[in-house]
Amino acid sequence: MELVKQWYAKRIDSWEYHLATRSTDRVVRPFDWGIEWMARWPFSSAGADAEDKLCELSKIAIARSPEFFAYEPP
């Protein structure tokens, strides 16, 4: 069984490498936290920077998931 796992892992790695190196016209974009999407959440954060805000809001969203996932029918 272990031999099959090793073979499969090697096969998947090879395929992923093939896909990753196939295109030569990739565009590298700067990392973005996406904090503009958090503006409409039902609660807010007093975090100092984007990472702190995202971490704090994620914890609140998990703790208050019914409120977070609730919606008003159109």
C-alpha angles and dihedrals in degrees: 000000000000090000090056091050092051092047092048093047091050091048093050092046090051092049093047090049090050091052094045094051097039097086121060098181099071120145119218111214128192118260114263126192093209093228092156087075091058093062092085096046114120091247137036140222135227092205117147097228139011095272093050091047093050093048093047095045092047091054091048091048091054093046092047099032097145089058093041095051095039117108140186113242112244 
